[in-house]
């Protein structure tokens, strides 16, 4: 009886990870893409002596809704590379290339799954060529904004450039529209974080001179003229306000910024100084700016650092924040979710250590942070721990302190956190890790079981199967794999 009861407990525990629907498609070199709230799966299909590009449209229950079949001629299936796609400029763009060719064919569809055009014989180097010579691309409908940097003996010169798409029916090439030259002196970096049909918003870090500090610039999207600049620092203030995240209130027409800030004794780029090791708290700022560029609200909050009890006192540590989302309710209170990264060896490499949600509520006309702390999740450390210094899972690194502010917004090459949610007041993670030794991708769930957090493997998939995890909602994802027998497998998993 006891054995039977134990078996039932294990089965009930595993069940949430095993509930899955499966769809198998007869495709080689296949891939998938979310587009316009639909799932598209595509690949090479062999029929008699010809190869076909077969594209399926599916709903979120993996039921086939529609398909398109494109004859590729008498070409062997194994002559093609893995297909891939993107959704640039509001289209579904599917890319096809043969192994011995340097040309690519693009099949382009609109949101109604109508094929707008087929573009053949595009040199690989010309695909989205704007990315080859510009930094920090930001797409806004049919427009592209970039930051270009030119360096000479007098220093760096930053430019904000705007390009517009020439044609929806040809390879994506762009027409130059305007250029905004930043003031030449003392700018260390510029980051585009928002754009619409009227304006472009940038975070700019000026590291010395009379305009020292961090600025939000608002640029006219139509003509490239400066509308206004708002300095985040008070007059004479030497603190540094790192970029975090933003929230736009369309009714009150305000811009709210939340991020991490440092005193001059903690961080000084000119002196090449970063001294935040074993700080007792992390400082977080909230700044609210009105439509005229005036600061309406500015507050700092202290988050106490709470190291796990098992951590040795000899081990150093310091933390940085990367804000994911910011929400604001009708009463003006804020909730923000942030990924926490930890450094423990005094290098400029930080490892993913936790994710947390924090709340700022109004009390007596001032915002206050709900009681909370900051620290490492030991199970996350256990998940990505390795002695291989070349393993970049969950790591974000820069070469020098002059690039430090980019840590707060640069893209990770090997992220670990695929999803994060709060269930019954408990944090739950869907984790992904690249395993170099096994040449596989690992998918794991981290959640509490009987009030104790546990890592539970969902699946290990060889990289040769081109595994892809597609988030559908906070409770469902699709795991897609290319099986050896020419079947492309889509597995709908409840977690």
N, C-alpha and C positions, 0 to 999 in steps of 0.2 A: 504493500500500500504506500509506504514511504517513497519507494522508487518511482511509482506512478505519479505521485504528487510532485516530486522533483522534476520529472519529465514535463509535466504540465506547466510548471513555472518557467522552464527554459523555453518551451514552445511559445508561451505568451510573450516572453521577452523578445524573441526573434521575429515574431509575426509582423510588427510594424515595418521591419526592414525587408520583408519578403513579399509583402503584398505588391504584386506587379502584373501589368498586362504587357504582352509582348507582340510586336509586329515584325514579321520578317519579310524583307523586300529582296527580290532577286537582282541585286546590284553589286557591281565591283567598283573599287576606288571611290566609295560613296562618302557623303558628308551630309550635314543637316544645318538648317538655319531657321531661327525664329524671325518672322517678318509679318508685320501688321496683325499681330495676335494670332498667327497661324504657324504651324510647323511645316517646313518644306524639307524633304529628303530627296537626294538626287545622286545619280551615279551612272555607271556604264552597264548597259544591258545587252547581252548577246542574243541575236535572233537570226537563225540560219547562218549565212556567211557575213552578215552585216553587224556593226556595232551601233547602238543607239544611246543617246543621252536621255535617260528617263527621269522625269521630275514629278514627284508626288506632293500633293497638298493634303495635309492631315489635320484633324482636329486634336484637341488635347487628350482624347481617349485613344489616340492612334488609329482612328478610323479614317480610311481613304475618302477624301472629298472630291478630288480632281487629279488629273495627271496630264503631262505633256510628253510626247515622244518625238525626239529629233533624230533623224537618220544621219549617221556619221560616215556611212560608206563601208567599204570592205576593208576594215582595219581590225586587227586582233584586239581583244579586250585588254591583254597585258601590255599593249603599246602605250597606254595612258598613265599619267601620274594621278595621284589622288586629287579629286576635284575639291574646290573650295569656293567660298562665297563671301559677300558682304552686303550691307544695306545702305551704302553711300548714297546720299542725295535722295533718299526716300524710294529707292528701287531695290529689287532683289537682283543682284548681279552674281551670276554663276560662271565660274572660270574653268575652262577645259584646256589641257595642254598635253601633248604627246611627249614621251620620254626623250626622244632624240631631236626635239624641236625647241627653238627659242621663241616661238610665236604662241600666243594665247588667243583662244576664242572666248568671247563673252556673250552669254545669253542674258538679256535684260528684260525683267518683268515689272509691271506696275502692281498696285495694291489689289487689283481685280484679277491677278494672275493671267494677265494678257501679255503675250510676248511683244514688247515694243520693237526690239531690234536684235539682230545677231551681228556682232562685230568680229570679223575674222582677221587673222594674221597681224595681231598687235605684238610688237616686240615687248618682251618681258620688262625691259628697262623703261618702257614708256607707260606702263600701267601706273595710274595715279602719280604721274611724274612729279607733281608738286612736292611730294614728300621727300624727293631725292635731294632737294637743295634748300629746303626751308626747315626751321625748327618750330616745335610747339604748334602743330596744326589744330585748328578748332573749326568744326563744320557746323554751319547753320543753314539748313535747307539747301539752296543752290549756291551758297557762298562759302568761301574758305578764308579763314584768318590765320596768319602766321606771324611768328616773331623771327626776324632776321637779325643776326649780329655780325657786325664787321669790326675787326680788331686791327689797329695800327699802333704806331709809336705813342700816340696821344691817349690810347685807351680803347674802350669799347663804345661802339655806336649801335643803339638798338632802333629797330624799325618795326612798326606794325603794318603789315601789308594786307590788303583785301583783294581777293580774286573771285570771279564769278564763273560758273560753269558755262562753257561755250555752247554745248549741244547735249541734249539728253539721248540722242540717237547715235552718238559716236563715242569713241574712247574718251574717258574723262580728261579733258584738257580745259585750261582756264584762261580767262582774260583778266589782265591786271586792271584794277579799278582805281586804287589810290594807295598812298603811303603816308603814314604818320611817323615823322622822325621824333624820337624822344630827345629830351635835352641831353647833350653829349656827356656831361661830366657825372662821374660817381655812381652811375646806375650799375648794380650788380646782377639783377635779374628782372624779368617781367613774365607774368603768367596770365594767360587769357582764361577766365573762368565763366564768362556768360556772354551771350550775344542774342539779339533779336533784330527785327527789321529796323529798329530805331537807333540802337546803341550797342557798344561793345564795352565790357568791363574788364579791367586788368588790375592785378596786384603787382606793385612795383616796389622793389627794395633799393633805396638809395643809401649807400653805406658811409658817405662822408660829405662834407661841405655844408653850406647853409640850409640845404633841403634834406639833410639827413633824416631818415626815418622810412616808414612804410606808407605807401600811398595807394588809394583806389582811384584809378583814372577812368573817366567815362568819355568815350570817343563816339562822335556821330557816325553811325553806320553808313550813311548815305554819301558823306563827303570827306570823312577822315579828319575832321576838325575836333580839337579838344573842347568838350563841353564843360568839364570841370575836373579838378583834382581834389581829393579829400585826404588830408594827412591823418593817419591813425594815432600818431604820437601827439601828446600835448606839447605846448611850447617849452623848449628846453629839456624835454623828457628824453632819456637815453635808452629806454627799454626797446626791445625788438618784438614786434607783433608778427608771428609767423602766420602764413596763410593756413586756414583750416577748412571751413565750409561756409556756405552762404544760404540765406533764405530770403526770398522776395515776397513782401506783402503787397499784393496787387490792389487791395482796397485802400490801405493807408499809404501806399506808394513808398515803402521803406525797404532798405536793404539791411539785413542783419548778418553780422559776421561773428563766428565763434572759432577760436583757435588757441594755440599755446603761445604764451609770451615769456620773455626772459629779461632779467635785469642786465645792466651792462657788466656787472661783476660775474654773471653767469655766462654771457655770450657777447663776444666782441670780435666781429670779423676782421676789423683792421688790425687788431692785436693778435689775430689767429688764436683766439681763446674760446674754449668751451669748457666750463667748469660747473657741470650739473650732477656730478657723480654723488650718489647717496644723498641727494636732496630730500628733505623730509616731506616735501609736498611738490606738486606740479601746479603751476599757475595757468589758469584758463581765463580768457577775456571774452566779453560780449560787447560789441559795438553796433549801434543802430544808427543808420544814416538816412536822412530824408531825401526827397526828390531834388532838393536844391543843393545837396551835398553837405549839409550841416549835420554834425553829430548830435543826435538827440539823447543818446544813452551810452554810457561807457562804464562797465564794471569789471572788476577782477574777482576771481573765485579761486580758492585754494583747495586742491584735492590731496588729502594726506596719502602718502605712499605706505602701503601695507605689504611688506615682503612676507612670503610664506615662512612659517616657523622653521621649516627644515633648511632654510637658506643659511649658509655660513656667514657670520659677520665679516669674515675676511673678503668675501666676494663683493666686488663693486657692482653697482647697477645705476642706470639712469634711463629715463623713459621719454618717448616722444609720442604725440597724438597724430592720428590721421583721421579727420572727421569724415564719416560716411554720409549721414543724413542729419538735417535739422528740420524740426517741425515746430510750428507756433500755433497755439490755440486761440480762441476768441478772446480770452482774458489776457492774452499777451505772454503767457508762460511758454517756455521752450523745453523741448526734449531733443537731445542730440545723441547720436550713436557714434562711437569712435573706436577705431582699431588702435591698440596700444602696442608699441614696439619698444623692445628693451635692448640695451647695450650693457655688456658686462666685462669688456676687455679693453676699454679706452680706445677702440678703433672707431672708424666712421661707418661701421656696419651695425645695423639694428635688426633684431629678429622679432617676428610676430609673437606677442606674448599673451594677448587677451583681446576681447571685445567687450564693451560695456555701454550701457545707456545711462545718461545722467539727465536730471530734470532741474530746471530753473523756474521757481514759482515766485509769485508776488507776495511779499509780506510787508505791510506798512509802506506801500508805494515804492518798494525796492525789491529787486529780484534776489533770491537766495537759493543756494544749491541744496537740494535734498541731501540728507546725510549719506555720504558715500566715500569710498576709498578707491585707490588705484593699486594694482599689483599684477603679478604673474599668475597665469593659470598653469599649474604644474603638469596637468595632463596634456596641455598643448605643447609644453616643452618636451615632454616624453614622446609625443607624436613625431616631432620633427628632429629630435636629437640625433646627432651624428658626429663622429670625429673627423669627418671629411671636410676640410676647410673650403673645398671647392663646391660643396653642396650649397645651392642658392635657394633652396626651399624656404619660403617665408622671410627671406632676407631683403633688406634694402640698403644699398651702400652708395657712398660718393667718394671721389678721389681726394677731395680737399675741403676745408671748411668754407671756402668760397662758394661751394655748391650746396651748403647745408640746407638752405631754405627749400631746395627742390625735393628733399626727403619727404616733405609734407604733402606733396601732390604728384610726384613722379610715379609712373606705372611700374609695378613689380613684374619681373620676368617670370618668377615662379611663386605665385600666391598660394597660400594654404587654405584660407577661409573661402569656401564656395557659397555658403549661406549661413546666416545667423538669425536666431529668433528667440523669443521669450515664450515659454510654455509653462503655465501655472507658476509664474514668478521664477522659473528656472531658465537659465541660458542653455541653448542647444546649438550645436555646430554641425555643419556638413563640411567635411574636410577633404582636401585633395592634395596628394603629394606625389612628386616624381621620384621614383626609385631608380637610381642610376645603376646599381649592381644587378637588379632583377630586370632592368630595362622595361619597367612597367609603371603604370599609374595606379595609385592606391586611392580608394574612396572609403572614408570612415565617418561614422557618426560619433560625436561626443555628447553625452547626455547623462543625467543622473538616473541611477537604478537603485531603488531603495535608499534614496538620499545620498548615494555615493556615485561620483562621476566615473564613468567608464568609457573607454575607447572600444567601439564595436565595428569591426571591419565589414563593409558592405560588399566590396569586391576589389580584387586585383586584376588589372587588365594589361596585357602586353601592349607596348607602344606600337608594335607592328599592326595592331588591330585598329589603330587610329581612334582611340576612345574619346568620347565627347560627352560632357555632362551639360545638360540644358535645363536651367531652372524655369519651371512653369509657374510656380507659386511658392508660398512659404511651407507648403506641405507636400508638394509633388516635384519630381524632377524626372528627366529622361536620360537614360544612359545608352548611348549609341555606340555600337562596335561593328567593325567590318570582319566578318567571320571568313575563314579560309575557303569555304565551299561556295563563295559567291553570294552568300546571304548577308544582307545588311540588317542587323538586329537593333530594334528600338525597344527598350524596356522602360515602361512607366512605373516608377517606384514611389510609394507613399512613405513619407518619413515624418 
